[in-house]
Every structure is written in structure tokens, then in C-alpha cells.
Amino acid sequence: MMEMTDMKPVISLLEQILNDRTVPKNIRKAAEDSKDVLSTNDSDEVRISTAIHILDEIINDPNMPMYTRTKIWNAVSILEEMRRLSKGT
């Protein structure tokens, strides 16, 4: 089972989004929700899948700055790799 420390790269990216006041509120809210989900005691698969779902819902927001979209794509990519690795073990 994955340890919480494995989530640090994703949480770091989400915190960068949360701390950027140029990012629209709804996008910061989705980043905060994803971060909260990753910090729960649910199974790894549930935490990762839920966080990916939340981020996927806002990825095409037209008000999102491109650099923020890139951070979200990076976070989703890391999460998908974690999900793939957790299923393989």
C-alpha cells in the first residue's frame, strides 16, 4: 500500500495552485478538494480516482491560465501513474 509521502509531489503542485491568487476561485476550490481527498484515510485507489475525477472536471475551464492547466496535467499524470503502479502490486 502507498504511503502518504508518495502523494507529496501531487500535493505540492496542488498547493502551488492554491497559493496563486491569479487562479480563479473555482479552480483553486477544485485543487483544494483534490488535496483534501488525497489526505483522507480511504484506500489509495479511491483517493487517487476521486482526485483525478475532480481535476478532470475543471481541466477545460476557459478561465484557467495555461501554466495552471499544465500543473493540473502534471498532477493528473502523476496520479494516473500511481494508480497504475498500485494496481500492478
PEBELSUL-V549534 format. One record per pair of residues at least 12 apart in sequence whose ideal C-beta (glycine too) atoms are under 7 Angstrom apart, sorted by the first residue. I is the first residue (numbers start at 1). J is the second residue. If there is no record, write none. Layout:
i->I j->J
i->I j->J
This chain:
i->1 j->44
i->2 j->44
i->2 j->82
i->2 j->86
i->6 j->82
i->7 j->38
i->9 j->78
i->10 j->38
i->10 j->75
i->10 j->78
i->10 j->79
i->11 j->35
i->11 j->38
i->13 j->71
i->13 j->74
i->13 j->75
i->14 j->31
i->14 j->34
i->14 j->35
i->14 j->75
i->16 j->71
i->17 j->31
i->17 j->68
i->17 j->71
i->18 j->31
i->18 j->32
i->20 j->68
i->22 j->65
i->23 j->65
i->23 j->68
i->24 j->63
i->24 j->64
i->26 j->58
i->27 j->58
i->27 j->61
i->27 j->64
i->27 j->68
i->30 j->54
i->30 j->55
i->30 j->57
i->30 j->58
i->33 j->54
i->34 j->51
i->34 j->54
i->34 j->55
i->37 j->50
i->37 j->51
i->37 j->54
i->38 j->51
i->44 j->86
i->45 j->83
i->45 j->86
i->48 j->79
i->48 j->82
i->48 j->83
i->49 j->83
i->51 j->79
i->52 j->76
i->52 j->79
i->52 j->80
i->55 j->72
i->55 j->75
i->55 j->76
i->56 j->76
i->59 j->72
